[in-house]
Amino acid sequence: MQIRAEVKDAIASAKPVVALESTLIAHGLPWPTNVETALAAEAAVRAEQAIPATIAVLDGVATIGLTEREIADLAKRTDVMKASRRDLAIALAQKRTAATTVSATMVLAHRAGIRLFATGGIGGAHRDTHPWDVSADLLELARTPVAVVCAGAKSILDIPRTLEILETHAVPVVGFGVDHFPAFYVRTSGEPVSAHVNTPDEAAALLRYHWVFGGAGVVLAQPVETALALEPEEFACALATSEQEAVAASVRGKDLTPFLLRRLAEITGGKSLRANQALVIANARLAAQIARS
C-alpha cells in the first residue's frame, strides 16, 4: 500500500483527512462529470482545511491519495476493475487497476489510519427482483471503524431491509439535521434513523464514544439539497422502468447498480445525474467539517 506524502504527513500530525472512493469515477458517473465531481469533492475537503485522500488500486498497488492526473486517467479508462473488499486481493495479486467501492475504500482507509470517508450513497439490500443481492458495504460497516458520510442508501434499494441489516449488525444510522433516512436522489425514505445530530461537533462526539466502546462503522446521512432532489413519484416511475429493463437484459450482481444509475439518468433527463454530483460534493464538505472537529 502506498500512502502519498501529503496524506501520510497529515495522518502523522493528526490533521483532518477525508477518504474518497473511486468507483464513482470509473463506474458511477459518465465522462466528464466523473472527473469534475471527483476534483470538486477534493476541493470541497480542502476548503474546510482538511486533506482529501482519493483511494484506488493502481497497477496492483493500493494507493491512498491519487493525483489529479491519476483521477483523470481513471475517469477515461474503460478497463478499470470494480473492486469491493472481496476483490482487493485479486486486484493486488494480478497487478490490476481497480476502482474501490465503499467496502474496499473503508478497508484501505482504516489501514491507512483515516476515520472519515465521504461518498454518494451506501449500497444495501436490493428489491424483490434480486432479494439475495446484498452489498458488502453493510458487512464492512459492521466490522471496520470508519464513519461513512453519505446521502443515505441509493434509492434503487430496499431501504427498510437495508436498515434492518444495519441494526442487526449494531451500526448506528445517524441523520445530519434530519430524523428520517435520506434516499440518495430523494430527500427522505420515510424510515427513521437511530439518532440525529445537528452540527459537526455533535457528530464527532458521537463517533468518539462509539469507537471508545469498540464500535465499528457509522453511517452519517444528510439529504440532497431540496432544489436538486427528485420527487418520490417521479423517481418511482423511472426506477420501475429501469428495473424492468435490467430483468429483461439479465443484468445482475455488481453490474446492476451501474446499469440502473445510467438508465435513471437517461430517463430523468439528467436530473438524477445532477443530484448525484451535488450530493457527493456536499458529503465531502460535511465529512471534512466532522474530521476537523
N, C-alpha and C positions, 0 to 999 in steps of 0.2 A: 504494500500500500504506500502510495506517495502522497504526503500532505504538503501542499505547496507552502513556501516560506511565509507568506503573509498570514495564512491561516494558522500555521504552526506557531508563529510568534504571538498571534492573538490569543491562542489557547494557553500558551505558556505564561502569558502575562495577565490571564483572567479578563481579557477584553471580551465583549459580547460577540458571538459568532452565530450565524444562522445557516443551516444546511438547506440546500435547494436541490430538488430532484431533476433528472434529465429525461425521463420518459416523455414529458410534455414537449420537449424539444424535438426528439426523434420520432415520436409516435402520436403525440396528443394533439398537436396543432400543425396546420399547414404552413409551408414557406410563403411569405417571410414573417408571418405572425409569430411563428415559433421562436425565431431568434430575437425579434423585437420584444417579445414578452419576457424571455429569459434575461435579457440585458436590462430591461426596465425593472424586473424584480430585484436584480443585483443592485441597481441604482437606488431603489427604494430602501434597501437594507443599509446602504452606505449613507443615505440621507439621515438615517437615525443613529449615526455614529457606531454602526456595527459592521462586521466583516462578513460578506457573503461567501459561501463555500458550495458552489455547484458541484455535484458529485456524479461521476460516471466511471466506467471501466474503459481504459484506452489501451488497446493492444495488449490486453492481459494484465494491466496494472490498475488497481483500484485507485482512482485519483480524486483527491479532496481539494477542490478549488480550481476549477477549469479556467483557462484563459479565455478572453473574448474570441480569439481565433479558433480555439477548440470548440467553443459553443457554436460558432458559425459553421464549423465543419460537421458537427453532429446534426445540425439543422438541415444540411443539404444532402447528406448521405442517405442512401436507400438500403444499405446492407447492415444497419446497426441492429444488434440483437436487443430484444426487450428482456431485461433481467429482473426477476423477483429474487427473494432470498434463495429460493431453490436453485436458481440458475447462476449464482455468483461463482461457485466452484468451477462450473463448466466454462464460464467466460474467462476465468483466470487461467485454468489449465490449458485451454485451447487458444490462448492469446487473442481473444476476441475483443472487439469494441462493442460495448453494451451500454444502453441507457438504463438507469436504475429506476425501478418503481418505488412506491412508498416503502414497502417492506425492505427492499435491498438498501435503499438510502438510509433508513433507520439503522440498519446493522452497521454500515460503514461510518455513519455519523457518530454512533456510540463508540466504536473502536477508536475513532479519532479524538473523542472527548468533547463532542458537540451535543448539547442537550435540547436545542430548539431547532425545529425543522418546519419549513413552510411549503405548502403545496396547494393545489386547487381543491381537490376533494379526495377523501379516502375511498378505497374500494370497500366492498361489503358482500352481502348475500344477494345473488341475482333473483329475479322474479320467477314465477311458476314455470316459465318456459325452460329454465335451466336451474332447478332447485338445488342441485348439488354443487353449483358453481359458487364457491365462497372464496373471497380474496384472501391471500396470505397476509394482507395488511392487518387483518383482525387478530391473527395469531401473533404477529410481530408486536403489535401493541400490547399484547398480554405478557410479553417476556422481555422487551427492550425498553429501558428507561429513557425515552426520548419523548418530548412533547411535540405533537403534530398540530400546527396551526393551519386550519383549512376552512372551507365553506361548507362543512358538513360532509355527507356522503353524496356521491354522484346520484342525480335524480333518477337515473335509469335503474337503480337498485331497489330491492325490497328493504326499505328503511326500518320498519318495525322489527323485522328479523335481524337486521344488522345490529340494531341497538340491543336486542336481547342477547346476542352473542357477545357483545362487548360487556354487558352487565355480568354475564356468566363468568367472564374472564377478569372481572374486577378492574375494568378500565374506566376511569372517570370520563364522562362526556360532559364537557363544560361549555356553556354558551357564553360568548362575549357580548354582554349587553342585551341578551335575549334569553327567554325562558323555554323556547322551543328550538328543536334541532333544525338547522338550515338544510336545504336540499339542493345545494350547488346552484343551478340556474334559477331555482325557485327559492324565495326568501325563507319559507318555513315548510317543514314536512308535517306540522301539526303534532309531532311527537315531542314530549317533554324531555329536557336534558336533566342530568342528575344534579347539576348545580349551575349557577351563573356568577360571573364576575363582571365588574364594570370598568376596571382600569388595569393597565399592565402590572402595576404593583400588586393588586389583588391576585392576579393570575400567577405572578412569580411566587407569592407567599403560598398559594395552594400547591404549586409544584414542589417547593422546598419541603413542605410537610409530607406530601405524597412519597417523595423519594427517601426522606428520613425514615419512614416506616416501611421501606422495602418495596414500594410500588414500582410498577413498570411504566408502560406508556400512558399518555394522557391525550385525549382529543380536545382541542380548544377550537371551537367553531364560531365563526362570525358570518352573518349572511351577506350575500352580494348586495351592492347598493341598489336602492329601490328603482332608480331610473333605468337600470340595465337588466333587472330581473324579468324572467318570463312569467306570464300569468299561468296559474296551475292548469287551467283548461287548455290553453294553447300548448303547453308542454305535454300534457297527457295525450293529446291528439297526435302530436309529432312523434312521441315515443311509441305509441301503438303501431303507427305505420312503420317505424324503423325496426321494431321487434318482429313484425310480420315478415319484413324483407330479410332479416337475419335468419329466421327459421327457414324460409324458402331457399336461402343460399347456403344452408347448413353451416353458418358461422357460429363458432363456439370457442370456449377456452379464452386464452389471452388475446385472441383476435376479436372477441365480441365487443369489448368496450371501445376500442378504436373505431370499429365499424359503426356502432351506434352513435358515437360522438360526431363522426363525419357526416352521417345521414341527418342527424339533428341540425347541424349547421346548415346543410343544404335546404332542408325543409323549412327552417325558420328564417331563411334569407339572411343568414349570417348573425342573427341576434344572439344565438347561443354562443357563437364564437367570440363576440364582443364581450359578453358576460364572463366567459371563461378567462379571457385575457385580463379583464379588470379585477376579478376576484383573486387571481394569482398574485398580482402586484399588491393588492390590499393586504393579503395574508402575509406576504413577505415583510411589509411595513410593520404590521402588528407583531410578528414574531421578533423583529429587531427591537421593538419597544419593550417586549417582555424579556428578551435576553439582556437588555441593558439594565432593566430592573433587577 
